[in-house]
């Protein structure tokens, strides 16, 4: 804690520090960190990449990703909790898709970055 206090005393441009702190509230940073943590799992990335092209049901995602249906369901629940995927019911079948264009953008930017090296 003393180290933090010392750092706060050493701030040369307090207006910049305050502005940066206000621009990124702690709760938003925590949520963003959780999203990146979720995206860091290869199984979840496989699911998201599959959903990038088409909406799919659990059984199709399981077959495509070579992950059990129960594991796919578990991962989809986590992705849905963070608003990365959404559902659509058609009779007995639940279809999953990416929640919005922002999720597509996150994936696309990541892919572009990986491919440019």
MDAnalysis code that builds the backbone (N, CA, C; Angstrom):
import MDAnalysis as mda
import numpy as np

u = mda.Universe.empty(351, n_residues=117, atom_resindex=np.repeat(np.arange(117), 3), trajectory=True)
u.add_TopologyAttr("name", ["N", "CA", "C"] * 117)
u.add_TopologyAttr("resid", np.arange(1, 118))
u.add_TopologyAttr("resname", ["UNK", "UNK", "UNK", "UNK", "UNK", "UNK", "UNK", "UNK", "UNK", "UNK", "UNK", "UNK", "UNK", "UNK", "UNK", "UNK", "UNK", "UNK", "UNK", "UNK", "UNK", "UNK", "UNK", "UNK", "UNK", "UNK", "UNK", "UNK", "UNK", "UNK", "UNK", "UNK", "UNK", "UNK", "UNK", "UNK", "UNK", "UNK", "UNK", "UNK", "UNK", "UNK", "UNK", "UNK", "UNK", "UNK", "UNK", "UNK", "UNK", "UNK", "UNK", "UNK", "UNK", "UNK", "UNK", "UNK", "UNK", "UNK", "UNK", "UNK", "UNK", "UNK", "UNK", "UNK", "UNK", "UNK", "UNK", "UNK", "UNK", "UNK", "UNK", "UNK", "UNK", "UNK", "UNK", "UNK", "UNK", "UNK", "UNK", "UNK", "UNK", "UNK", "UNK", "UNK", "UNK", "UNK", "UNK", "UNK", "UNK", "UNK", "UNK", "UNK", "UNK", "UNK", "UNK", "UNK", "UNK", "UNK", "UNK", "UNK", "UNK", "UNK", "UNK", "UNK", "UNK", "UNK", "UNK", "UNK", "UNK", "UNK", "UNK", "UNK", "UNK", "UNK", "UNK", "UNK", "UNK"])
u.atoms.positions = np.array([
    [0.817, -1.189, 0.000],
    [0.000, 0.000, 0.000],
    [0.863, 1.257, 0.000],
    [1.988, 1.225, 0.714],
    [2.879, 2.379, 0.733],
    [3.410, 2.677, -0.657],
    [3.651, 1.603, -1.402],
    [4.156, 1.781, -2.756],
    [3.133, 2.527, -3.616],
    [1.864, 2.183, -3.459],
    [0.811, 2.856, -4.218],
    [0.747, 4.327, -3.826],
    [0.817, 4.598, -2.546],
    [0.798, 5.991, -2.092],
    [1.983, 6.764, -2.662],
    [3.166, 6.144, -2.649],
    [4.347, 6.803, -3.201],
    [4.135, 7.114, -4.676],
    [3.536, 6.152, -5.415],
    [3.298, 6.379, -6.834],
    [2.321, 7.527, -7.044],
    [1.285, 7.602, -6.202],
    [0.307, 8.677, -6.368],
    [0.944, 10.042, -6.104],
    [1.951, 10.094, -5.230],
    [2.643, 11.350, -4.970],
    [3.559, 11.740, -6.124],
    [3.949, 10.771, -6.910],
    [4.879, 11.034, -8.000],
    [4.184, 11.378, -9.311],
    [2.882, 11.476, -9.305],
    [2.158, 11.801, -10.530],
    [2.546, 13.211, -10.961],
    [3.074, 13.303, -12.169],
    [3.533, 14.587, -12.691],
    [2.378, 15.363, -13.322],
    [1.467, 14.626, -13.961],
    [0.333, 15.252, -14.654],
    [-0.977, 14.708, -14.073],
    [-1.405, 15.206, -12.927],
    [-2.604, 14.655, -12.286],
    [-3.851, 14.751, -13.161],
    [-3.966, 15.782, -13.982],
    [-5.153, 15.912, -14.835],
    [-5.227, 14.764, -15.851],
    [-4.078, 14.335, -16.361],
    [-4.049, 13.198, -17.292],
    [-4.397, 11.900, -16.566],
    [-3.855, 11.726, -15.384],
    [-4.134, 10.526, -14.598],
    [-5.614, 10.447, -14.248],
    [-6.169, 11.565, -13.790],
    [-7.592, 11.585, -13.437],
    [-8.466, 11.348, -14.649],
    [-8.108, 11.945, -15.761],
    [-8.870, 11.764, -16.994],
    [-8.846, 10.303, -17.438],
    [-7.696, 9.674, -17.366],
    [-7.576, 8.259, -17.748],
    [-8.362, 7.373, -16.803],
    [-8.318, 7.674, -15.527],
    [-9.050, 6.888, -14.528],
    [-10.548, 6.993, -14.780],
    [-11.031, 8.192, -15.086],
    [-12.453, 8.413, -15.341],
    [-12.899, 7.749, -16.640],
    [-12.012, 7.675, -17.627],
    [-12.348, 7.088, -18.918],
    [-12.490, 5.566, -18.849],
    [-11.900, 4.948, -17.855],
    [-11.942, 3.489, -17.706],
    [-12.320, 3.109, -16.274],
    [-13.617, 3.192, -15.958],
    [-14.032, 2.819, -14.600],
    [-13.656, 1.370, -14.282],
    [-13.388, 1.109, -13.021],
    [-12.911, -0.198, -12.575],
    [-13.845, -1.333, -12.973],
    [-15.155, -1.144, -12.872],
    [-16.089, -2.216, -13.216],
    [-16.026, -2.564, -14.704],
    [-15.831, -1.563, -15.539],
    [-15.676, -1.827, -16.974],
    [-14.388, -2.582, -17.255],
    [-13.310, -2.205, -16.572],
    [-12.036, -2.896, -16.761],
    [-12.142, -4.358, -16.331],
    [-12.841, -4.606, -15.221],
    [-13.029, -5.985, -14.760],
    [-13.814, -6.802, -15.775],
    [-14.866, -6.227, -16.326],
    [-15.685, -6.931, -17.330],
    [-14.885, -7.191, -18.606],
    [-14.123, -6.198, -19.040],
    [-13.287, -6.363, -20.231],
    [-12.239, -7.445, -20.019],
    [-11.618, -7.454, -18.846],
    [-10.624, -8.483, -18.532],
    [-11.266, -9.867, -18.566],
    [-12.485, -9.979, -18.064],
    [-13.184, -11.262, -18.078],
    [-13.495, -11.699, -19.514],
    [-13.889, -10.767, -20.357],
    [-14.154, -11.098, -21.764],
    [-12.883, -11.615, -22.428],
    [-11.757, -10.944, -22.215],
    [-10.508, -11.411, -22.816],
    [-10.072, -12.753, -22.236],
    [-10.335, -12.960, -20.967],
    [-10.023, -14.254, -20.362],
    [-10.857, -15.357, -21.010],
    [-12.136, -15.094, -21.205],
    [-13.028, -16.065, -21.856],
    [-12.568, -16.324, -23.290],
    [-12.165, -15.274, -23.981],
    [-11.705, -15.427, -25.364],
    [-10.364, -16.143, -25.440],
    [-9.658, -16.248, -24.335],
    [-8.348, -16.885, -24.314],
    [-8.387, -18.403, -24.307],
    [-9.559, -18.991, -24.242],
    [-9.679, -20.448, -24.223],
    [-9.878, -20.975, -25.646],
    [-9.033, -21.907, -26.115],
    [-9.140, -22.413, -27.484],
    [-10.497, -23.052, -27.804],
    [-11.102, -23.749, -26.855],
    [-12.411, -24.366, -27.111],
    [-13.476, -23.311, -27.356],
    [-13.476, -22.285, -26.534],
    [-14.456, -21.217, -26.728],
    [-14.191, -20.458, -28.024],
    [-12.921, -20.282, -28.365],
    [-12.613, -19.615, -29.636],
    [-13.089, -20.439, -30.824],
    [-12.947, -21.753, -30.746],
    [-13.456, -22.616, -31.831],
    [-14.949, -22.419, -32.006],
    [-15.657, -22.372, -30.897],
    [-17.112, -22.171, -30.946],
    [-17.443, -20.818, -31.549],
    [-16.785, -19.775, -31.079],
    [-17.054, -18.437, -31.602],
    [-16.716, -18.326, -33.078],
    [-15.615, -18.927, -33.480],
    [-15.240, -18.874, -34.898],
    [-16.264, -19.608, -35.758],
    [-16.799, -20.702, -35.254],
    [-17.853, -21.420, -35.991],
    [-19.102, -20.548, -36.094],
    [-19.434, -19.855, -35.035],
    [-20.629, -19.006, -35.028],
    [-20.431, -17.718, -35.816],
    [-19.208, -17.421, -36.164],
    [-18.910, -16.229, -36.959],
    [-19.582, -16.297, -38.323],
    [-19.739, -17.503, -38.830],
    [-20.320, -17.687, -40.169],
    [-21.818, -17.997, -40.143],
    [-22.235, -18.843, -39.192],
    [-23.629, -19.304, -39.161],
    [-24.096, -19.497, -37.739],
    [-25.401, -19.372, -37.537],
    [-25.933, -19.801, -36.252],
    [-25.937, -21.323, -36.259],
    [-25.749, -21.908, -35.081],
    [-25.643, -23.362, -34.992],
    [-26.256, -23.850, -33.686],
    [-26.668, -25.116, -33.683],
    [-27.163, -25.742, -32.459],
    [-26.001, -26.451, -31.764],
    [-26.234, -26.865, -30.528],
    [-25.190, -27.500, -29.724],
    [-24.636, -28.743, -30.405],
    [-25.522, -29.579, -30.963],
    [-25.034, -30.831, -31.558],
    [-24.139, -30.570, -32.768],
    [-24.468, -29.566, -33.567],
    [-23.612, -29.233, -34.717],
    [-22.276, -28.648, -34.263],
    [-22.320, -27.805, -33.250],
    [-21.072, -27.243, -32.709],
    [-20.185, -28.330, -32.119],
    [-20.798, -29.292, -31.441],
    [-20.032, -30.397, -30.855],
    [-19.344, -31.207, -31.953],
    [-20.082, -31.499, -33.014],
    [-19.509, -32.277, -34.117],
    [-18.384, -31.494, -34.801],
    [-18.600, -30.220, -35.021],
    [-17.615, -29.396, -35.729],
    [-16.338, -29.201, -34.910],
    [-16.483, -29.008, -33.628],
    [-15.326, -28.680, -32.785],
    [-14.697, -29.903, -32.117],
    [-15.339, -31.062, -32.253],
    [-14.876, -32.303, -31.605],
    [-14.845, -32.154, -30.085],
    [-15.849, -31.482, -29.560],
    [-16.028, -31.290, -28.125],
    [-17.381, -31.906, -27.776],
    [-17.504, -32.514, -26.607],
    [-18.778, -33.141, -26.223],
    [-19.890, -32.091, -26.153],
    [-21.125, -32.550, -26.352],
    [-22.262, -31.634, -26.305],
    [-22.384, -30.954, -24.944],
    [-22.112, -31.704, -23.880],
    [-22.216, -31.088, -22.557],
    [-21.140, -30.022, -22.364],
    [-19.929, -30.261, -22.868],
    [-18.860, -29.258, -22.772],
    [-19.197, -28.029, -23.614],
    [-19.761, -28.252, -24.798],
    [-20.168, -27.133, -25.655],
    [-21.250, -26.317, -24.949],
    [-22.233, -26.991, -24.361],
    [-23.304, -26.283, -23.635],
    [-22.741, -25.445, -22.501],
    [-21.796, -26.022, -21.776],
    [-21.164, -25.292, -20.670],
    [-20.452, -24.041, -21.186],
    [-19.712, -24.184, -22.263],
    [-18.984, -23.035, -22.828],
    [-19.960, -21.983, -23.356],
    [-21.031, -22.436, -23.997],
    [-22.019, -21.492, -24.522],
    [-22.683, -20.707, -23.394],
    [-22.914, -21.353, -22.276],
    [-23.498, -20.662, -21.122],
    [-22.578, -19.530, -20.663],
    [-21.298, -19.823, -20.599],
    [-20.331, -18.783, -20.190],
    [-20.284, -17.645, -21.210],
    [-20.314, -17.994, -22.491],
    [-20.288, -16.977, -23.541],
    [-21.562, -16.134, -23.520],
    [-22.681, -16.782, -23.241],
    [-23.951, -16.058, -23.183],
    [-23.988, -15.121, -21.981],
    [-23.432, -15.555, -20.852],
    [-23.403, -14.712, -19.647],
    [-22.672, -13.396, -19.888],
    [-21.719, -13.401, -20.798],
    [-20.958, -12.186, -21.117],
    [-21.476, -11.479, -22.368],
    [-22.644, -11.900, -22.834],
    [-23.276, -11.296, -24.017],
    [-22.403, -11.428, -25.265],
    [-21.679, -12.539, -25.372],
    [-20.901, -12.802, -26.583],
    [-21.702, -13.634, -27.579],
    [-22.646, -14.427, -27.083],
    [-23.551, -15.183, -27.952],
    [-24.986, -14.955, -27.496],
    [-25.911, -15.196, -28.403],
    [-27.341, -15.110, -28.100],
    [-28.021, -16.360, -28.645],
    [-29.257, -16.561, -28.248],
    [-29.989, -17.758, -28.661],
    [-31.247, -17.393, -29.431],
    [-31.679, -18.392, -30.208],
    [-32.960, -18.310, -30.918],
    [-33.547, -19.709, -30.881],
    [-34.769, -19.819, -30.413],
    [-35.422, -21.125, -30.331],
    [-36.310, -21.327, -31.554],
    [-36.213, -22.533, -32.127],
    [-37.087, -22.939, -33.230],
    [-37.644, -24.311, -32.853],
    [-38.821, -24.317, -32.241],
    [-39.388, -25.573, -31.746],
    [-38.545, -26.086, -30.589],
    [-38.044, -27.306, -30.732],
    [-37.220, -27.928, -29.704],
    [-35.747, -27.529, -29.795],
    [-35.351, -26.957, -30.912],
    [-33.933, -26.678, -31.165],
    [-33.591, -25.238, -30.789],
    [-32.479, -25.092, -30.069],
    [-31.964, -23.769, -29.720],
    [-30.741, -23.515, -30.597],
    [-30.773, -22.403, -31.307],
    [-29.663, -22.008, -32.160],
    [-28.885, -20.879, -31.486],
    [-27.586, -20.947, -31.635],
    [-26.696, -19.939, -31.072],
    [-26.070, -19.138, -32.200],
    [-25.851, -17.864, -31.930],
    [-25.150, -16.995, -32.877],
    [-24.380, -15.961, -32.068],
    [-23.482, -15.253, -32.740],
    [-22.758, -14.184, -32.062],
    [-23.745, -13.091, -31.691],
    [-23.543, -12.481, -30.556],
    [-24.511, -11.528, -30.020],
    [-24.686, -10.296, -30.890],
    [-23.603, -9.748, -31.393],
    [-23.709, -8.557, -32.230],
    [-22.428, -8.363, -33.045],
    [-22.397, -7.275, -33.794],
    [-21.255, -6.990, -34.671],
    [-19.970, -6.730, -33.890],
    [-20.092, -6.313, -32.643],
    [-18.894, -6.054, -31.845],
    [-18.108, -7.335, -31.583],
    [-18.808, -8.434, -31.407],
    [-18.129, -9.711, -31.170],
    [-17.388, -10.131, -32.444],
    [-18.040, -9.946, -33.580],
    [-17.394, -10.235, -34.869],
    [-16.146, -9.372, -35.012],
    [-16.259, -8.118, -34.655],
    [-15.135, -7.188, -34.756],
    [-13.983, -7.611, -33.852],
    [-14.287, -8.022, -32.616],
    [-13.241, -8.516, -31.716],
    [-12.471, -9.674, -32.347],
    [-13.205, -10.621, -32.916],
    [-12.572, -11.782, -33.543],
    [-11.774, -11.378, -34.775],
    [-12.361, -10.534, -35.607],
    [-11.690, -10.116, -36.841],
    [-10.401, -9.340, -36.558],
    [-10.446, -8.445, -35.606],
    [-9.243, -7.669, -35.275],
    [-8.162, -8.586, -34.722],
    [-8.537, -9.514, -33.869],
    [-7.572, -10.482, -33.344],
    [-6.947, -11.304, -34.445],
    [-7.760, -11.775, -35.371],
    [-7.240, -12.563, -36.494],
    [-6.295, -11.748, -37.367],
    [-6.686, -10.510, -37.652],
    [-5.818, -9.641, -38.464],
    [-4.468, -9.440, -37.783],
    [-4.505, -9.234, -36.487],
    [-3.267, -9.026, -35.754],
    [-2.379, -10.281, -35.809],
    [-2.981, -11.446, -35.616],
    [-2.220, -12.708, -35.653],
    [-1.631, -12.952, -37.030],
    [-2.383, -12.640, -38.057],
    [-1.950, -12.931, -39.432],
    [-0.914, -11.958, -39.965],
    [-0.773, -10.785, -39.356],
    [0.187, -9.813, -39.885],
    [1.615, -10.096, -39.458],
    [1.841, -11.000, -38.551],
    [3.187, -11.313, -38.084],
    [3.862, -12.337, -38.967],
])
